[in-house]
Amino acid sequence: MKKNIVVVGAGKGLGNAVAKRFGKSGFRVILIARNVGNLNAYKEEFEKEGIETFIYSADCEKPQTLESAFKEIQDAFGVVDVLVYNARVRKDGFATAFSNDDFIKHYQTDVASALCCVKLVIQKQAQQRSGAILLSGGIFGDNPSKEHAGISIGKAALKALGKTLHDELKEKGIFVGLITIAGHIQPNTQHAPELIAEKYWEAYQKQDKYEVVY
């Protein structure tokens, strides 16, 4: 029986690279993003490479859309064996430039919706005492940048959230790991998406430590 990986925050860069890495190892790939047109293009691309792929539209700023998507996914395919949370707000700047509403939107997408997705999959994972949750971290979470206040705060909070989940859920047979990307993701460099994707695969296979830094 095929295992299922759900990638929240699918996209041409890291999200799709991680999905393909698991898909080429026999996983059924389920992609979640906001833009339906992009999702359809990704599905076509993946299927040309022989990867069984399904797509669902949801907005991480709106948790209710994630709840609907995961209900459909689990009704159709059962347990989510691997959840990858790779969503974040792209807009950035100085902390003082954010309105309160902007800041809350950042936090919702960067952190709170990660927890929402985790809570939606762990019941079935715990029932089989097996499952993995992989979070996309970033170096700004350890070394904040004033020009990138939003992502700095978001990645720092996500790291803390992930560690608390790691410690809580390991007793239920669920692995939570953080892949911290210490560089700018760019094709044809040491931080190319497909190279970073290998670290997600290794973290899933080994499940021996909370954080992997690449």
VENZINOR-V804084 format. One record per residue. N is the residue number from 0. RES is the residue in three letters. PHI is phi in degrees with one decimal (* if undefined). Layout:
N;RES;PHI, N;RES;PHI
//
This chain:
0;MET;*, 1;LYS;-69.0, 2;LYS;-87.1, 3;ASN;-112.7, 4;ILE;-118.2, 5;VAL;-111.5, 6;VAL;-109.4, 7;VAL;-93.3, 8;GLY;97.8, 9;ALA;-64.8, 10;GLY;-176.3, 11;LYS;-63.2, 12;GLY;-90.8, 13;LEU;-66.1, 14;GLY;-55.1, 15;ASN;-70.4, 16;ALA;-63.6, 17;VAL;-65.5, 18;ALA;-58.9, 19;LYS;-65.0, 20;ARG;-60.9, 21;PHE;-74.1, 22;GLY;-60.9, 23;LYS;-74.3, 24;SER;-104.5, 25;GLY;99.3, 26;PHE;-78.6, 27;ARG;-78.0, 28;VAL;-102.0, 29;ILE;-126.0, 30;LEU;-104.9, 31;ILE;-123.4, 32;ALA;-158.1, 33;ARG;-81.7, 34;ASN;-85.8, 35;VAL;-65.9, 36;GLY;-60.0, 37;ASN;-63.2, 38;LEU;-60.1, 39;ASN;-62.2, 40;ALA;-66.1, 41;TYR;-63.0, 42;LYS;-59.2, 43;GLU;-61.2, 44;GLU;-61.8, 45;PHE;-64.3, 46;GLU;-67.6, 47;LYS;-64.6, 48;GLU;-94.3, 49;GLY;81.1, 50;ILE;-102.4, 51;GLU;-67.5, 52;THR;-135.5, 53;PHE;-131.5, 54;ILE;-129.3, 55;TYR;-141.5, 56;SER;-91.9, 57;ALA;-156.7, 58;ASP;-117.9, 59;CYS;-67.7, 60;GLU;-77.1, 61;LYS;-125.9, 62;PRO;-55.2, 63;GLN;-63.3, 64;THR;-71.6, 65;LEU;-67.7, 66;GLU;-58.6, 67;SER;-64.7, 68;ALA;-64.6, 69;PHE;-69.2, 70;LYS;-62.1, 71;GLU;-62.7, 72;ILE;-62.6, 73;GLN;-74.2, 74;ASP;-65.0, 75;ALA;-82.8, 76;PHE;-123.3, 77;GLY;85.1, 78;VAL;-63.9, 79;VAL;-86.7, 80;ASP;-70.9, 81;VAL;-134.5, 82;LEU;-111.4, 83;VAL;-113.3, 84;TYR;-105.6, 85;ASN;-127.6, 86;ALA;-91.1, 87;ARG;-160.8, 88;VAL;-78.1, 89;ARG;-80.7, 90;LYS;-67.8, 91;ASP;-143.8, 92;GLY;156.6, 93;PHE;-70.6, 94;ALA;-58.9, 95;THR;-71.5, 96;ALA;-83.1, 97;PHE;-83.4, 98;SER;-76.0, 99;ASN;-59.5, 100;ASP;-63.8, 101;ASP;-60.1, 102;PHE;-65.0, 103;ILE;-63.7, 104;LYS;-63.3, 105;HIS;-56.6, 106;TYR;-63.7, 107;GLN;-59.8, 108;THR;-73.6, 109;ASP;-74.3, 110;VAL;-132.6, 111;ALA;-61.9, 112;SER;-73.7, 113;ALA;-63.6, 114;LEU;-63.4, 115;CYS;-55.7, 116;CYS;-64.1, 117;VAL;-58.4, 118;LYS;-64.3, 119;LEU;-77.3, 120;VAL;-110.8, 121;ILE;-73.0, 122;GLN;-61.2, 123;LYS;-70.9, 124;GLN;-62.5, 125;ALA;-66.4, 126;GLN;-62.2, 127;GLN;-98.0, 128;ARG;48.7, 129;SER;-162.0, 130;GLY;163.9, 131;ALA;-137.2, 132;ILE;-126.3, 133;LEU;-117.7, 134;LEU;-109.1, 135;SER;-88.6, 136;GLY;-93.4, 137;GLY;-156.9, 138;ILE;-63.5, 139;PHE;-66.4, 140;GLY;-69.0, 141;ASP;-101.5, 142;ASN;-128.1, 143;PRO;-60.9, 144;SER;-117.4, 145;LYS;-63.2, 146;GLU;-76.5, 147;HIS;-126.9, 148;ALA;-63.3, 149;GLY;-62.0, 150;ILE;-69.9, 151;SER;-61.2, 152;ILE;-68.1, 153;GLY;-62.1, 154;LYS;-69.7, 155;ALA;-64.6, 156;ALA;-67.5, 157;LEU;-63.4, 158;LYS;-62.3, 159;ALA;-66.3, 160;LEU;-58.7, 161;GLY;-60.4, 162;LYS;-66.6, 163;THR;-66.1, 164;LEU;-66.8, 165;HIS;-55.9, 166;ASP;-70.1, 167;GLU;-75.2, 168;LEU;-91.5, 169;LYS;-62.6, 170;GLU;-68.6, 171;LYS;-97.7, 172;GLY;83.9, 173;ILE;-107.5, 174;PHE;-97.1, 175;VAL;-118.6, 176;GLY;-134.9, 177;LEU;-117.9, 178;ILE;-104.6, 179;THR;-92.1, 180;ILE;-97.4, 181;ALA;-95.7, 182;GLY;170.1, 183;HIS;-87.0, 184;ILE;-69.1, 185;GLN;-156.3, 186;PRO;-58.9, 187;ASN;61.6, 188;THR;-132.1, 189;GLN;-67.7, 190;HIS;-109.8, 191;ALA;-65.9, 192;PRO;-54.1, 193;GLU;-68.0, 194;LEU;-73.8, 195;ILE;-64.6, 196;ALA;-58.5, 197;GLU;-61.5, 198;LYS;-70.4, 199;TYR;-65.2, 200;TRP;-63.6, 201;GLU;-64.6, 202;ALA;-61.7, 203;TYR;-64.7, 204;GLN;-70.1, 205;LYS;-83.4, 206;GLN;48.4, 207;ASP;-107.7, 208;LYS;-155.1, 209;TYR;-67.5, 210;GLU;-114.3, 211;VAL;-116.6, 212;VAL;-105.0, 213;TYR;-122.8
//
